[in-house]
Amino acid sequence: MEPLGPRLPSLHRVTRLLGPRATEALAREAFVRHADAQISLVGDEGAAPPHDPLRWFETAGGGPALRAFYTAPAVLGALRGVTGGAWRPSGEDGTYSYYRHEGHFLGIHLDVDDCKLALITCFHEEGAPSEGQSGALELWPERLGEPLAAIEADPEPGRLTVRLRPGESIVLLGGRAPHRFTPTGQGHVRITAPLCYLPA
């Protein structure tokens, strides 16, 4: 079955795929992998939307725990349940994203072609503010095909805000629905993993 037909033009679904122990295990691996983290930084002059957005955060390749999560039959089954179609990982190990300094962010963008379906999971958070937009996922599922610059200039119409907590994931057709992570505030630390899938 082709899972990207008109019945799923802007799919987005928050779900919980991990229990506390599994979440903690992935967070521990993320802390270890951070020793090899690289800064992902693109400023105004280097940005080339929609697939190379403005950004500032850190990334590190995943290890055995993230690889197991990425390819787990239970995860693939959950993706099938949400979308009605079968999926396969588009990579091998996955990547951790670290938003751990004030101002870390990921600008508005669309996912690359190898990321037909995105599964973004939060593994760790500390210092989260009780109010405000620090480190939130914003998406515009009803503004498909609109220039990203137009959404940036007028973000209010159709904006949805999602706050993923540790162990929570969002399933997203990120190549269709524009989305971004807002800047983290002082003392707010988040570790996530954006995992990409292709139709099986």
C-alpha positions, 0 to 999 in steps of 0.5 A, a space after each residue: 500500500 502506498 501510505 502517502 496518498 491524499 488521505 494522509 496529506 498532513 499526518 501528525 500524531 503524538 504517541 508514547 512508544 517507550 516506557 520509563 526504563 527504555 527511555 532512561 536507557 536511551 538517555 544514558 546512551 545519548 549522554 555517552 554519545 555526546 562525547 563525539 557530538 558535532 555542532 550543527 550550525 547554519 546562519 543566515 548566509 548559509 541557509 538554503 530552505 527548505 531542506 537546509 534551514 537555519 539552525 544551532 544545536 549539537 548532533 551525535 550518531 546513535 549507538 546500539 540502543 538507538 539502533 534497536 529502537 529505530 528498527 524495532 518491530 514494535 515501532 514499525 508496527 506502530 508506524 503501520 498502525 498510525 499510517 496504514 502502510 509499511 515502513 523501513 528505516 532510511 538509515 542505520 543508527 539514527 542520530 541524537 540531537 542536543 538542545 542544551 544551550 540557551 538559543 539552540 534551535 532548528 528553523 522552519 523547514 521540510 524534511 529531505 526526500 529520504 525522510 518520507 515519514 519522521 519519528 521524533 522522540 524525546 529522551 531527556 529534558 531538564 529545566 523545562 519552563 512552565 510557560 512559554 515556547 522554549 524548545 517546542 515543536 511547531 508545525 503547520 499541517 494545513 499550510 502545505 505548499 506555502 512558501 516557508 518565508 511566508 509562514 516565517 513572516 506570518 506564523 500564527 495561522 494554522 500553527 500547532 505547538 507540541 511539547 514532547 516529554 521524555 518517552 513521547 514521540 511524534 509521527 510526522 510527514 515532515 516532507 509535507 508539513 513545515 515544522 521547526 524547534 523553537 529556541 531553548 531558554 536558559 537552563 532548558 536541556 532537551 535530547 531528541 532523536 529524529 528518525 527517518 523512514 521510507 515506504 517498505 
